[in-house]
Amino acid sequence: MLDRIAAKQEHYLDLLSTRQKLVASNLANAETPGYTTKDIDFQHEFLTLAKGQQASIQEPEGLEFRNDGNNVSLERETRLLAENAMRFQLVSMMAKGKFRAIRSALQEGRG
């Protein structure tokens, strides 16, 4: 059971890493003419994608294009950065709690 939980957490972290790279790329290309925003459907990918598979990168719908053909929204990307950081922090705290519980059980077993 613990292995299954750890695998899910690893998969979640992989998706967070993928999204972080996409957001960084979007921000880096915010002024590049013709560049279109790229992202993943985080929830869909987490629920359907098996560990080790590549997430499906897509162009989000509903973003406004500027005259130069670029549709990067700085507000959206900074919100996604903050959301990603919170998600990472949550998973990190959960993993830390599980390790503490295991360490505690091991220490009690020695006593």
C-alpha positions in Angstrom: 0.0 0.0 0.0 2.8 2.4 0.9 4.4 1.7 -2.5 1.2 2.6 -4.3 0.9 5.9 -2.3 4.5 6.7 -3.0 4.0 5.9 -6.7 1.0 8.3 -6.9 3.0 11.0 -5.2 5.9 10.5 -7.6 3.5 10.7 -10.5 1.9 13.9 -9.1 5.4 15.4 -8.7 6.3 14.5 -12.3 3.2 16.3 -13.5 4.0 19.3 -11.4 7.5 19.3 -13.0 6.0 19.2 -16.5 3.7 22.0 -15.7 6.5 24.1 -14.2 8.6 23.7 -17.3 5.6 24.7 -19.6 4.8 27.7 -17.5 8.5 28.8 -17.5 8.5 28.4 -21.3 5.3 30.4 -21.6 6.7 33.2 -19.5 10.0 33.2 -21.4 8.1 33.5 -24.7 5.6 36.1 -23.5 6.9 38.6 -26.1 7.6 36.1 -28.9 5.4 36.8 -31.9 3.3 33.9 -32.8 4.0 31.9 -29.7 1.0 30.1 -28.2 0.5 29.1 -24.6 1.1 25.4 -23.8 -0.2 23.5 -20.7 -1.5 20.2 -19.5 -4.9 19.2 -18.2 -3.5 18.5 -14.8 -6.4 16.7 -13.2 -7.1 14.6 -16.3 -3.5 13.6 -16.6 -3.2 12.6 -13.0 -6.3 10.5 -13.1 -5.7 8.8 -16.4 -2.0 8.8 -17.1 0.1 5.8 -16.0 3.4 6.6 -14.2 6.2 7.0 -16.7 4.0 8.1 -19.6 4.4 11.6 -21.1 1.7 14.1 -20.4 -0.3 15.4 -23.3 0.7 19.0 -24.0 -2.1 21.2 -25.3 -3.0 24.8 -26.0 -5.5 26.1 -23.5 -8.8 27.4 -25.0 -10.2 30.9 -24.5 -7.0 32.9 -24.3 -7.0 36.2 -26.2 -4.5 36.6 -29.0 -2.6 39.8 -29.4 -1.9 41.4 -32.8 1.4 39.6 -32.9 -0.3 36.2 -32.6 0.9 35.6 -29.1 -1.6 34.5 -26.4 0.4 34.3 -23.2 -1.4 35.8 -20.3 1.1 36.9 -17.6 -1.7 36.8 -15.0 -2.6 33.2 -15.8 1.0 32.0 -15.8 1.9 33.7 -12.5 -1.3 32.2 -11.0 -0.2 28.7 -12.3 3.3 29.2 -10.8 1.7 30.0 -7.4 -0.7 27.0 -7.7 2.2 24.7 -8.6 4.2 25.9 -5.6 1.3 25.2 -3.3 0.7 21.8 -4.7 4.4 20.9 -4.4 4.5 22.1 -0.8 1.4 20.0 0.0 2.8 16.8 -1.5 6.2 17.4 0.2 4.5 17.8 3.6 2.5 14.6 3.0 5.6 12.6 2.2 7.4 14.1 5.2 4.5 13.0 7.4 4.6 9.5 6.1 8.4 9.2 6.7 7.9 10.5 10.2 5.3 7.8 10.8 7.5 5.1 9.5 10.5 6.3 11.5 8.3 6.4 14.6 7.0 2.9 14.1 10.6 1.6 13.6 11.8 3.3 16.7 8.9 1.9 18.8 9.6 -1.6 17.4 13.2 -1.4 18.9 12.0 -0.4 22.3 
